[in-house]
Amino acid sequence: MITIKLLKIEDFEPVGVDNLDKFVKGLNNVLGHSVEIANKIDPNFDGYYLLPMGFTIPESGNGIVKENINEKVFLLSVINSNIPRILEECKPAGLTNWALFFRAGTSVIGKKDVIEKVYTLEEGDNVMYEDLGYDDYIPFPKDGTYETVAKAILSYLEVYDKWLKNK
């Protein structure tokens, strides 16, 4: 299993990340231990970071948010209107959108090359992100639990990790 940490940037509090505590509890249940919390990205860390976003834009906190988003960071609960901009400017590992996250939905927006390895994409589906090299899929049916959300994110990151290392 890949190693993950929850990234909570120092002196910055995201707004609108509904049910983050429930997600962390579900994630801890899936992991079998408490997820470690980091305050900044460690370039020597070989795992992935989960970064709560909500209504946050990349320039927030004098650009500190944007500085902490890269191909090793998966974003949690991104407001829909910010998704294209964040994908284009920051190139994260992937993300969940706000509307589905707070409802314990399991849709993942991730790298199209990775999703194609685990899911048959329908032609013309969600072309909004396709030009940016991303698409979305539902790895597990929604059951209303954050354990399922955590499993969806972790399953995507497992395949993403293999893809990134072989890129």
Residue pairs with C-beta under 8 A, 6 or more apart in sequence:
1 154
1 158
2 47
2 48
2 154
2 157
2 158
2 161
3 45
3 46
3 47
3 48
4 31
4 35
4 47
4 48
4 49
4 50
4 154
4 157
5 35
5 36
5 37
5 38
5 45
5 47
5 48
5 49
5 50
6 24
6 27
6 35
6 36
6 37
6 38
6 49
6 50
6 52
7 37
7 38
7 39
7 40
7 41
7 49
7 50
7 51
7 68
7 73
8 37
8 38
8 39
8 52
9 39
9 40
9 51
9 61
9 64
9 65
9 68
10 39
10 40
11 61
11 64
12 60
12 61
12 64
12 65
14 52
14 53
14 54
14 55
14 56
15 54
15 55
15 56
16 54
16 55
16 56
16 77
16 79
16 98
17 52
17 53
17 54
17 76
17 77
17 101
18 54
18 77
18 98
18 101
18 102
19 101
19 102
19 104
19 146
20 52
20 76
20 77
22 104
22 146
23 76
23 101
23 146
23 149
23 150
24 35
25 146
26 145
26 146
26 147
26 148
26 149
26 150
27 35
27 50
27 146
27 147
27 150
28 34
28 35
29 147
29 150
30 147
30 150
30 151
30 154
31 150
35 50
38 45
38 49
40 68
41 49
41 68
41 70
41 72
41 73
45 72
47 72
48 72
48 73
48 74
48 93
48 157
48 161
49 68
49 72
49 73
49 74
50 73
50 74
50 75
50 76
50 153
51 68
51 69
51 73
51 74
51 75
51 76
51 92
52 75
52 76
52 77
53 65
53 75
53 76
53 77
53 78
53 79
53 82
53 86
53 95
54 77
54 78
54 79
54 98
55 79
55 82
55 98
56 65
56 82
57 65
57 82
57 85
58 65
58 66
58 69
58 85
58 86
58 89
58 90
59 65
59 66
66 89
66 90
69 75
69 86
69 90
69 91
69 92
70 90
70 91
70 92
71 91
71 92
71 93
71 164
72 93
73 92
73 93
74 92
74 93
74 94
74 95
74 153
74 156
74 157
75 86
75 92
75 94
75 95
75 96
76 95
76 96
76 101
77 96
77 97
77 98
77 101
77 102
78 86
78 95
78 96
78 97
78 98
79 97
79 98
80 97
80 98
80 99
83 95
83 97
83 109
83 129
84 128
84 129
84 132
86 92
86 95
87 95
87 109
87 129
87 132
87 133
87 134
88 132
93 110
93 111
93 157
93 160
93 164
94 108
94 109
94 110
94 111
94 114
94 134
94 153
94 156
94 157
94 160
95 108
95 109
95 110
96 105
96 107
96 108
96 109
96 149
96 153
97 107
97 109
99 105
100 106
100 107
101 149
103 142
103 144
104 142
104 143
104 144
104 145
104 146
104 148
104 149
105 142
105 149
106 138
106 139
106 140
106 141
106 142
106 148
106 149
106 151
106 152
107 136
107 137
107 138
107 152
108 115
108 136
108 137
108 138
108 139
108 152
108 153
108 156
109 129
109 134
109 135
109 136
110 134
110 135
110 136
110 137
110 156
110 160
111 133
111 134
111 160
111 163
112 121
112 129
112 130
112 133
112 134
112 135
113 133
113 163
114 156
114 159
114 160
114 163
115 121
115 135
115 136
115 137
115 156
117 159
117 163
118 137
118 139
118 155
118 156
118 159
119 137
119 139
121 135
121 137
125 135
126 135
126 136
129 135
129 136
138 152
139 151
139 152
139 155
139 156
140 148
140 151
140 152
140 155
142 148
